Amino acid sequence: MSKISLEGMEFFAYHGCFSEEQIIGTHFIVDLWIDANTAEAEETDMLSKTLNYQEIYLLVKEQMAIKSKLLEHVGQRILKALMEKFPEIINAEVKISKMNPPLGGKLKNVSLTLKTGHE
């Protein structure tokens, strides 16, 4: 069993409940942790025997490009798409951070973490 991590993926996207957020957009950081069996890849050194990190990144990028009001909705879409495309995933966890959210004061970010899988 291995934990594959893609951390600090940066996106400019249009998620938020305020109409302005869906027009002007903001920066997001996505961290993703995946549990998978990588025993075959460890022995064979073949990319086809493990999860392709580029494909995972592109899947996250695709989901981040779809406007949503809630981070919960974005996170659920990312996890659902991952589990559908890569059935070899045992568990997955995603953290989405919205940088400089418009909450009426100075705030670095707000974050949401969601998990899925066969725990």
Secondary structure, DSSP 8 states (H G I E B T S, - for coil): -EEEEEEEEEEEE---SSHHHHHH-EEEEEEEEEEE--HHHHHH--GGGS--HHHHHHHHHHHHTS--S-HHHHHHHHHHHHHHH-TTEEEEEEEEEEES--SSS--SEEEEEEEEE--
